[in-house]
Amino acid sequence: MPPVSRRRGVATILLSSFGLLCCFGFGAEAHPRLLPGSQESSAAVSVQPHFNSVFEVSHFQKGNVHTHTTLSDGGSSPEATIAWYRSHGYQFLALTDHNKLSRPGHYASLQEPGFILISGEEITMTGNHRQVHVNALCTKTRIPGGSFGSAAAALSTAIELVRGQGGVALVNHPNFDWGLSAQDVSDARDASLLEIESGHPYVRSAGDATHPSHEALWDIALSAGADFMGVGVDDEHHIDVSSDPPATPGKAWVATFGEVTEPGAICGALAQGQLYASTGVDLRRIAVTERQYRVDPVQTSARVVFVGQNGRELAREAVVHGSAAYALRGGEGYVRARVELPDGRRAWTPAVRVVD
């Protein structure tokens, strides 16, 4: 896959006055309906379905937010790991070793204009003897793991501590060791991010006959009112491709919105869910107007699947003249897009709520 361009320019991110809450404004209705019998009800007019926020973005920062080194259970040094991502077209990286906070200042000589580090660690816990992991991104001090009576207790404790530092909480690999149920994930709604695709072979992102996929868990949580953005991660443990199992880099990533490669901008985008996730699809532009959701993939062989509440497929569109779009009909609940290539590579865009 060609690396994401580091070209400079003015990123275009237009946000409506509806206000943002995580994944683009899960906020109050912009045009509230009048109740029957109210003083103004006779003047009420029909309100067409519309998105509760609008935006357009065409500049992105490629990064990985789940990475391990020899400081915990990884096979390569922090320096070698950083060097790999820096040389493969990434703009940012978080080292997230287990219960060890990485501090970007320790690796100042390995950063450069167009490539930076953000702080991170993987808070490693158990809940009723099940694996529960949360990545703390953009935090200032280490957050300890531990054992809890339930997965829900472990999640809520970690997320609260991350948010208390102004950081970004990422709920990791729900299907690793089948650690998290759909209810656990939905109840962790104070987190900003949820892993929906992982490069680690033990994670089981696709689920199985009795467990939902990570993407399905995302839709369950969104439909229950959570505001997660789904992310793709490497969960990298081995730079060496001959390692077994091959938890190698370059398999899944995020692309945050904006042209500025600075920690504040990257962390802000992660906190607000302003990104797309990918396993090999590149996007040129994402645009949401009041009544239309549009995605412009770089790869013209892509199909764009628009998805609504409860994971319902709303439309499956070919890319025509570089773009695929979905026009609101009403009743969608929210709309997000999954971009698919014939070889199985995918990308996922944010869910935007619909006001009927």
Secondary structure, DSSP 8 states (H G I E B T S, - for coil): ----------------TT---TTTT----SS----TTSTTGGG------EES--EEE--EEEEE--B--TTTT-SS-HHHHHHHHHTTT-SEEE---BT--B-GGGGGGG-BTTBEEE-EEEEEEEETTEEEEEEEES-SS----EEESSHHHHHHHHHHHHHHTT-EEEE--TTGGG---HHHHHHTTTSSEEEEEES-TTS-TT-BTTB--HHHHHHHHHHTT---EEEEE--B--SSTT-SS---SSS-EEEEESS--SHHHHHHHHHHT-EEEESS--EEEEEE-SSEEEEEESSTT-EEEEE-GGG-EEEEEE-BTTBEEEE--S--SEEEEEEE-TTS-EEE---EEEE-
